[in-house]
Amino acid sequence: MKVSERVAQLRTARTPFVHATVVRAQHPTSARPGDEAILLSDGTIEGFVGGQCAQNSVRKAALGVLQTNESVLLRVLPDGDVHFPEAPGSCVVVNPCLSGGALEIFLAPELPVPLIGICGATPIADALADICGVLGYEVQRDDDGAVAGSPPTAVVIATHGGPEAETIMAALEAGIGYIGLVGSKVRGRAILDQLELDEAERSRVHTPVGLPIGAKTPSEIAISILAEVIREIRMESLATDCQSLHTSDVEACHGHR
């Protein structure tokens, strides 16, 4: 399989990976400029960006790139050849191979964008889907059968009734880190009280949902909700990729309309 085909496959599966490309190779390295590889979070390398000596350095650097979500130019230089100092966006490591040679490999992380599960066919749910599109987020809607795929980053329940408690429990059991319930403070508390959640589970359920910005219209409420989701992602390290969850298949909203 070509690297480009594998990249498309991993993007569709929402699997984090690093795309490595050789941009400079100095004899006698076995890699050549333009060689490519895919590196997965378990250390797997698919493709070729150098021999065994270089692979260990590339693998270690790629795992760091996945953690920071920042591209890096990795310079693999012979022992003693340190005329390229480390600088922002670059990293220098020693090539332990006796044959020597130098490589420069560009490591670009590919992390899935946030995936927002939206339960309900209400004006707020529609506004959420529209604003997610502006943000570049992916959306799962319960009313089109799309919720059987990857577990979402966050689930927002905007059904204004129905089996909300069951939907909350399904999302909790799926390991989803942010669950928002659209409703009043009184109704939200009543629903959570009947579920008898422990402290950790309760902390993942947000009701009333959204930041307190005085929102009134469906679009304003949707903005307040997504602002809270963004805060959880950027400041509270809410995971955006399904690989970080313990469940590989969840239907958090399926059938709950």
C-alpha positions as a printed Julia matrix, in Angstrom:
257×3 Matrix{Float64}:
   0.0    0.0    0.0
   1.28   3.46  -0.91
   1.97   5.87   1.94
  -0.66   8.27   0.57
  -3.27   5.5    0.64
  -2.31   4.56   4.2
  -2.56   8.21   5.28
  -6.1    8.4    3.89
  -7.01   5.15   5.63
  -5.71   6.33   9.01
  -7.47   9.67   8.69
 -10.75   7.92   8.0
 -10.22   5.67  11.03
  -9.29   8.72  13.18
  -6.01   7.06  14.14
  -3.17   9.33  15.31
   0.07   8.98  13.35
   3.22  10.78  12.29
   4.13  11.25   8.62
   7.91  11.1    8.26
   9.66  12.36   5.13
  13.4   12.28   4.41
  14.42  15.76   3.22
  18.21  15.3    3.26
  20.42  12.22   3.15
  24.21  12.13   3.15
  26.16   9.09   1.95
  26.48   6.33   3.13
  22.94   6.31   4.56
  20.52   3.89   2.93
  17.64   6.39   2.84
  17.12   8.87   0.03
  15.37  12.27  -0.06
  11.67  11.7   -0.59
  11.52   8.4    1.3
   8.46   8.27   3.53
   7.07   6.34   6.46
   4.09   6.29   8.78
   4.73   5.93  12.51
   1.93   4.86  14.83
   1.53   5.49  18.55
   2.6    1.92  19.37
   5.99   2.49  17.69
   5.12   0.69  14.45
   6.93   2.04  11.37
   5.31   1.54   7.96
   7.6    2.6    5.14
  11.3    3.45   5.02
  13.24   6.45   6.35
  16.55   4.77   7.1
  18.11   1.62   8.49
  17.82   0.14  11.95
  20.11   2.72  13.55
  18.04   5.63  12.28
  14.71   3.94  12.96
  15.18   3.93  16.72
  15.84   7.67  16.76
  12.92   8.36  14.42
  10.56   6.22  16.5
  11.48   8.0   19.74
  11.16  11.44  18.17
   7.82  10.56  16.55
   6.3    9.55  19.87
   7.31  12.94  21.25
   5.75  14.66  18.23
   2.46  12.88  18.88
   2.47  14.11  22.47
   3.16  17.75  21.6
   1.28  17.83  18.28
   4.12  19.93  16.85
   6.17  19.15  13.74
   9.91  18.58  14.14
  12.87  18.44  11.79
  14.94  15.53  13.11
  18.66  15.65  12.3
  20.41  12.28  12.67
  24.12  13.11  12.51
  27.32  11.06  12.86
  28.99  11.1   16.26
  31.01  14.29  16.58
  29.15  16.12  13.81
  27.19  18.62  15.88
  27.51  21.75  13.71
  23.72  21.85  13.52
  22.65  23.02  17.0
  19.16  22.31  18.23
  16.69  25.11  17.59
  12.94  25.56  17.93
  11.31  23.08  15.59
  14.4   20.91  15.23
  16.09  18.12  17.17
  19.61  16.7   16.82
  20.49  13.1   17.67
  23.61  11.0   17.13
  23.64   8.26  14.51
  25.14   5.27  16.37
  25.88   3.3   13.21
  29.57   2.78  12.44
  28.93   3.56   8.78
  28.05   7.14   9.66
  25.99   9.28   7.34
  23.52  12.05   8.07
  19.76  12.32   7.71
  17.24  15.08   8.06
  13.7   13.82   8.48
  10.6   15.98   8.78
   8.1   14.58  11.26
   4.53  15.88  10.92
   1.88  14.74  13.41
  -1.62  13.9   12.22
  -4.11  13.93  15.1
  -7.84  13.61  14.49
  -9.9   16.77  14.84
 -12.46  16.8   17.67
 -15.51  14.68  16.95
 -18.69  16.0   18.55
 -21.67  13.69  19.1
 -24.92  15.65  18.98
 -28.07  13.99  20.29
 -31.37  15.53  19.24
 -33.12  17.17  16.32
 -33.67  20.56  17.93
 -32.65  24.12  16.97
 -29.77  23.99  19.45
 -28.58  20.68  17.99
 -28.72  22.14  14.47
 -26.8   25.25  15.57
 -24.16  23.05  17.23
 -23.65  21.12  14.0
 -23.34  24.34  11.98
 -20.77  25.92  14.32
 -18.78  22.68  14.5
 -18.43  22.97  10.73
 -16.99  26.48  11.09
 -14.49  25.19  13.68
 -13.44  22.31  11.43
 -14.79  19.72  13.88
 -16.43  16.5   12.77
 -20.01  15.78  13.82
 -22.01  12.67  14.63
 -25.77  13.18  14.6
 -28.13  10.69  16.19
 -30.77  11.38  13.56
 -28.71  10.1   10.61
 -27.35   6.83  12.04
 -23.71   8.07  12.12
 -23.11   7.36  15.78
 -22.02   3.77  15.31
 -18.49   4.8   14.32
 -15.63   6.21  16.34
 -16.31   7.3   19.93
 -16.69  11.09  19.97
 -14.53  13.56  21.84
 -17.65  15.01  23.44
 -21.36  14.29  23.46
 -24.0   17.0   23.76
 -27.54  15.87  24.59
 -29.96  18.44  23.2
 -33.11  16.34  23.02
 -35.12  18.36  25.55
 -36.52  15.16  27.01
 -36.56  11.48  26.16
 -34.1    8.9   27.48
 -31.48  11.44  28.57
 -30.37   9.38  31.58
 -29.77   6.34  29.38
 -27.77   8.44  26.93
 -25.6    9.82  29.73
 -24.88   6.32  31.02
 -24.03   5.06  27.53
 -21.56   7.92  27.07
 -20.0    7.34  30.51
 -19.58   3.63  29.84
 -17.94   4.48  26.51
 -15.28   6.53  28.29
 -16.3    9.84  26.72
 -14.66  12.65  28.68
 -17.2   15.43  28.11
 -20.96  14.92  28.28
 -23.18  17.98  28.08
 -26.88  17.99  28.92
 -28.96  20.89  27.66
 -31.55  21.71  30.3
 -32.27  23.71  33.42
 -30.19  23.38  36.56
 -33.14  21.77  38.39
 -33.87  19.18  35.68
 -30.21  18.39  35.2
 -29.67  17.81  38.91
 -32.75  15.56  39.09
 -31.51  13.39  36.2
 -28.03  13.03  37.7
 -29.39  12.27  41.16
 -31.31   9.28  39.83
 -28.15   7.9   38.21
 -26.17   7.78  41.5
 -22.86   8.63  39.83
 -19.55   8.64  41.66
 -17.49  11.84  41.82
 -15.34  11.01  38.78
 -18.36  10.21  36.62
 -20.23  13.3   37.8
 -17.29  15.52  36.84
 -17.63  14.41  33.21
 -21.27  15.47  32.96
 -21.87  19.19  32.41
 -25.33  20.52  33.23
 -26.32  23.25  32.78
 -24.05  22.92  29.79
 -21.92  25.73  28.35
 -20.03  28.71  29.68
 -22.18  31.32  31.48
 -22.23  34.08  28.83
 -25.92  34.94  29.05
 -26.76  33.0   25.87
 -30.41  33.12  24.79
 -30.76  32.07  21.14
 -29.96  28.55  19.86
 -26.81  29.84  18.15
 -25.64  31.68  21.27
 -26.25  28.59  23.39
 -24.35  26.48  20.87
 -21.41  28.89  21.04
 -21.38  28.72  24.85
 -21.39  24.91  24.71
 -18.57  24.68  22.17
 -16.57  27.28  24.1
 -16.74  24.96  27.09
 -15.71  21.99  24.93
 -12.76  23.99  23.56
 -11.7   24.88  27.11
 -11.79  21.19  28.07
  -9.68  20.26  25.04
  -7.12  23.06  25.27
  -6.86  23.57  29.02
  -8.04  20.32  30.6
  -6.45  17.88  28.11
  -9.7   16.35  26.9
  -8.58  13.67  24.44
  -9.66  14.19  20.84
  -8.68  10.8   19.47
 -10.53   7.55  19.87
  -7.29   5.66  20.55
  -7.12   7.19  24.03
 -10.42   5.61  25.02
 -10.83   2.15  26.45
 -13.77   1.37  24.17
 -13.4    0.94  20.42
 -17.07   1.01  19.5
 -19.85   3.0   21.11
 -23.32   4.09  20.21
 -23.69   6.86  22.76
 -26.63   8.51  21.01
 -28.03   5.71  18.9
 -31.78   5.61  19.09
 -32.02   8.52  21.54
 -33.87  11.24  19.66
